[in-house]
Amino acid sequence: MAYLTLNRKKLHENYAFLQELFQSRGIEWGVVSKILCGNTLFIKEILNLGVTEMHDSRISNLKKIKSLDPTVQTVYIKPPAKRSIEKIVKFADVSFNTEIYTIKLLSEEAKKQNKTHKIIIMIEMGDLREGVMGEDLIAFYEEVLHLPNIEIRGIGTNLNCLSGVMPTQDKLIQLSLYKQLIEAKFNITIPWVSGGTSVAVPLILKNARPIAVNHFRIGEALFFGKDLFTGKTIKGMHHDVFKMYAEIIEITEKPNIPDGELGENVAGNFFSMENVDDLSGTSLRAILDIGLLDMQPQYLEVEDKNIQIIDASSDMLVVDITHSKTNYKVGNVISFNLKYMGALYLLNSNYIEKHVV
């Protein structure tokens, strides 16, 4: 069966790059671990880096992190659901919040558990996902400021995850102004202004971050070294911490177009002849032991640039190896680099073996 690897050396080097970047600028940061889907082997690799703060959107993953290292600060990075309040308080030291009703429930539960639960109030800044509207922020803050067993750790925003709004310098300046407004109004100090995720790393590299924005949540940059503004790899980082390997289970010369009456395939797609250069020709096709149950082809990048991905069914991936300079045989493996969503699909699959190399 296909398998996924995590390269320890490249992971450590990416972490060291980011640690130096943030420490030299006085920025706090935490690792977003949701891509690991609770995989114990890989979570241990993250903890071995010396990470002191981890973020996730699944309570079961935070529970596992706490079981492996109770000293790590855990952050739940979406507004809690009512049915999850007890577990949020138990396994998350901090949670992102946008509803007064929910924060009151967290307050009540934290009192029951004899804990102080920290919250980040998320502000809507254009991406149209979670967040309190700016004009409502002062009234919102005032209502939750003195709730028992609740500590407002800071404010934050989420950009680029839904509508693709980028965290420009102007956006982060706006976030800084919210901090100033709240501190002046309530005569307090806000410890964290959480300016977003990996997409903000290029701004930090350019020293275009407002000083007040002092906290970030980093996942994609750690595992893929990606500049999300340009789509390229950040200089000094690795893009291939994760790799996928799939075994060839058949190699056959076959026609370029199917033969018979055509209909919708298992994925709901129809065969198109637009991308076929030679309608009457043939190609050397290899079938690999992985399919849609475990991955999506659009998130895979074949390392052998002379191989073309054709399509996949539920359990098999078909590739064209006609122009490859490698003399592939049945039983050989073909390696793939992964986009973020590609790794996420694979890590969420129980059928894909995971290894550290």
Disulfide bonds with the S-S distance in Angstrom:
none
